[in-house]
């Protein structure tokens, strides 16, 4: 049984590593995969392989500004992610934009109220509608 589970995991990882923006565009309208592909195309990040951070931005951010990038880090910290990258980004963000501290704190509280989602395998959710994912994890 363990061998079968491991084989499925390896196959999924292989497919995920080969996932391109062109593949994402083939998902139906409204799904996480299609929205992620459109997001990467419109913002011309030039990435061949999407990353978890791109999905976080899509689900959490309300725009594409520096303020929103920092707010995503505060949201994730509120949701329970305590990686060194998050902590460093928050410190730099507060140093650069101290006048948005109230907004960042509000985003932190929203992340705290959402169900834990930062460690979910988001690439397995690409076929689901974005609104359904947001509703399931209480992402606002």
TORKOL-4160 file (C-alpha; in steps of 0.2 Angstrom, whole numbers, padded with zeros to 4 digits, m for minus):
140
<pt num="1" X="0000" Y="0000" Z="0000"/>
<pt num="2" X="0014" Y="0012" Z="0004"/>
<pt num="3" X="0022" Y="0009" Z="m0012"/>
<pt num="4" X="0006" Y="0013" Z="m0022"/>
<pt num="5" X="0004" Y="0030" Z="m0012"/>
<pt num="6" X="0022" Y="0034" Z="m0015"/>
<pt num="7" X="0020" Y="0030" Z="m0033"/>
<pt num="8" X="0005" Y="0042" Z="m0034"/>
<pt num="9" X="0015" Y="0056" Z="m0025"/>
<pt num="10" X="0030" Y="0054" Z="m0036"/>
<pt num="11" X="0019" Y="0055" Z="m0052"/>
<pt num="12" X="0010" Y="0070" Z="m0045"/>
<pt num="13" X="0026" Y="0079" Z="m0041"/>
<pt num="14" X="0032" Y="0075" Z="m0059"/>
<pt num="15" X="0017" Y="0083" Z="m0067"/>
<pt num="16" X="0018" Y="0098" Z="m0055"/>
<pt num="17" X="0036" Y="0101" Z="m0060"/>
<pt num="18" X="0031" Y="0101" Z="m0078"/>
<pt num="19" X="0016" Y="0112" Z="m0076"/>
<pt num="20" X="0017" Y="0128" Z="m0087"/>
<pt num="21" X="0007" Y="0143" Z="m0089"/>
<pt num="22" X="0000" Y="0136" Z="m0106"/>
<pt num="23" X="m0006" Y="0121" Z="m0096"/>
<pt num="24" X="m0015" Y="0132" Z="m0083"/>
<pt num="25" X="m0024" Y="0142" Z="m0097"/>
<pt num="26" X="m0033" Y="0126" Z="m0102"/>
<pt num="27" X="m0042" Y="0124" Z="m0086"/>
<pt num="28" X="m0061" Y="0130" Z="m0086"/>
<pt num="29" X="m0065" Y="0148" Z="m0083"/>
<pt num="30" X="m0067" Y="0152" Z="m0064"/>
<pt num="31" X="m0055" Y="0139" Z="m0058"/>
<pt num="32" X="m0039" Y="0142" Z="m0048"/>
<pt num="33" X="m0029" Y="0135" Z="m0063"/>
<pt num="34" X="m0036" Y="0146" Z="m0076"/>
<pt num="35" X="m0035" Y="0162" Z="m0064"/>
<pt num="36" X="m0017" Y="0157" Z="m0060"/>
<pt num="37" X="m0013" Y="0156" Z="m0078"/>
<pt num="38" X="m0021" Y="0172" Z="m0082"/>
<pt num="39" X="m0013" Y="0181" Z="m0067"/>
<pt num="40" X="0004" Y="0175" Z="m0073"/>
<pt num="41" X="0001" Y="0180" Z="m0091"/>
<pt num="42" X="m0006" Y="0197" Z="m0087"/>
<pt num="43" X="0008" Y="0201" Z="m0075"/>
<pt num="44" X="0021" Y="0194" Z="m0087"/>
<pt num="45" X="0031" Y="0186" Z="m0073"/>
<pt num="46" X="0040" Y="0176" Z="m0086"/>
<pt num="47" X="0039" Y="0160" Z="m0075"/>
<pt num="48" X="0038" Y="0144" Z="m0083"/>
<pt num="49" X="0033" Y="0135" Z="m0067"/>
<pt num="50" X="0020" Y="0143" Z="m0055"/>
<pt num="51" X="0024" Y="0143" Z="m0037"/>
<pt num="52" X="0014" Y="0142" Z="m0021"/>
<pt num="53" X="0017" Y="0161" Z="m0018"/>
<pt num="54" X="0008" Y="0164" Z="m0034"/>
<pt num="55" X="m0007" Y="0155" Z="m0028"/>
<pt num="56" X="m0006" Y="0164" Z="m0011"/>
<pt num="57" X="m0006" Y="0181" Z="m0020"/>
<pt num="58" X="m0021" Y="0176" Z="m0031"/>
<pt num="59" X="m0031" Y="0170" Z="m0016"/>
<pt num="60" X="m0027" Y="0183" Z="m0003"/>
<pt num="61" X="m0021" Y="0199" Z="m0012"/>
<pt num="62" X="m0033" Y="0212" Z="m0018"/>
<pt num="63" X="m0021" Y="0220" Z="m0030"/>
<pt num="64" X="m0003" Y="0219" Z="m0036"/>
<pt num="65" X="0005" Y="0233" Z="m0026"/>
<pt num="66" X="0019" Y="0233" Z="m0014"/>
<pt num="67" X="0006" Y="0236" Z="0000"/>
<pt num="68" X="m0003" Y="0220" Z="m0006"/>
<pt num="69" X="0013" Y="0210" Z="m0007"/>
<pt num="70" X="0017" Y="0214" Z="0011"/>
<pt num="71" X="m0001" Y="0212" Z="0017"/>
<pt num="72" X="m0001" Y="0194" Z="0010"/>
<pt num="73" X="0014" Y="0190" Z="0022"/>
<pt num="74" X="0004" Y="0197" Z="0037"/>
<pt num="75" X="m0011" Y="0186" Z="0032"/>
<pt num="76" X="0000" Y="0171" Z="0030"/>
<pt num="77" X="0008" Y="0174" Z="0047"/>
<pt num="78" X="m0009" Y="0176" Z="0055"/>
<pt num="79" X="m0014" Y="0160" Z="0047"/>
<pt num="80" X="0000" Y="0151" Z="0056"/>
<pt num="81" X="0015" Y="0152" Z="0044"/>
<pt num="82" X="0030" Y="0156" Z="0054"/>
<pt num="83" X="0044" Y="0154" Z="0041"/>
<pt num="84" X="0059" Y="0165" Z="0041"/>
<pt num="85" X="0055" Y="0172" Z="0024"/>
<pt num="86" X="0038" Y="0178" Z="0031"/>
<pt num="87" X="0045" Y="0186" Z="0047"/>
<pt num="88" X="0059" Y="0194" Z="0037"/>
<pt num="89" X="0046" Y="0201" Z="0024"/>
<pt num="90" X="0035" Y="0208" Z="0038"/>
<pt num="91" X="0050" Y="0217" Z="0046"/>
<pt num="92" X="0055" Y="0224" Z="0030"/>
<pt num="93" X="0038" Y="0229" Z="0025"/>
<pt num="94" X="0034" Y="0238" Z="0041"/>
<pt num="95" X="0051" Y="0247" Z="0040"/>
<pt num="96" X="0047" Y="0253" Z="0022"/>
<pt num="97" X="0028" Y="0256" Z="0025"/>
<pt num="98" X="0025" Y="0260" Z="0043"/>
<pt num="99" X="0010" Y="0271" Z="0038"/>
<pt num="100" X="0001" Y="0255" Z="0033"/>
<pt num="101" X="0003" Y="0246" Z="0050"/>
<pt num="102" X="m0015" Y="0247" Z="0054"/>
<pt num="103" X="m0020" Y="0239" Z="0037"/>
<pt num="104" X="m0007" Y="0225" Z="0039"/>
<pt num="105" X="m0013" Y="0222" Z="0057"/>
<pt num="106" X="m0031" Y="0220" Z="0049"/>
<pt num="107" X="m0024" Y="0208" Z="0036"/>
<pt num="108" X="m0016" Y="0198" Z="0050"/>
<pt num="109" X="m0032" Y="0197" Z="0060"/>
<pt num="110" X="m0041" Y="0191" Z="0044"/>
<pt num="111" X="m0028" Y="0177" Z="0042"/>
<pt num="112" X="m0030" Y="0172" Z="0060"/>
<pt num="113" X="m0049" Y="0170" Z="0057"/>
<pt num="114" X="m0047" Y="0160" Z="0041"/>
<pt num="115" X="m0045" Y="0141" Z="0042"/>
<pt num="116" X="m0027" Y="0135" Z="0040"/>
<pt num="117" X="m0023" Y="0134" Z="0022"/>
<pt num="118" X="m0005" Y="0139" Z="0019"/>
<pt num="119" X="0001" Y="0121" Z="0020"/>
<pt num="120" X="m0012" Y="0113" Z="0009"/>
<pt num="121" X="m0007" Y="0106" Z="m0007"/>
<pt num="122" X="m0014" Y="0120" Z="m0018"/>
<pt num="123" X="m0009" Y="0112" Z="m0034"/>
<pt num="124" X="m0021" Y="0098" Z="m0031"/>
<pt num="125" X="m0035" Y="0112" Z="m0031"/>
<pt num="126" X="m0032" Y="0119" Z="m0048"/>
<pt num="127" X="m0048" Y="0112" Z="m0055"/>
<pt num="128" X="m0059" Y="0120" Z="m0041"/>
<pt num="129" X="m0067" Y="0137" Z="m0043"/>
<pt num="130" X="m0058" Y="0151" Z="m0034"/>
<pt num="131" X="m0074" Y="0156" Z="m0024"/>
<pt num="132" X="m0077" Y="0139" Z="m0018"/>
<pt num="133" X="m0059" Y="0138" Z="m0011"/>
<pt num="134" X="m0060" Y="0155" Z="m0003"/>
<pt num="135" X="m0077" Y="0150" Z="0005"/>
<pt num="136" X="m0070" Y="0133" Z="0011"/>
<pt num="137" X="m0055" Y="0141" Z="0020"/>
<pt num="138" X="m0065" Y="0157" Z="0025"/>
<pt num="139" X="m0053" Y="0168" Z="0015"/>
<pt num="140" X="m0059" Y="0186" Z="0014"/>
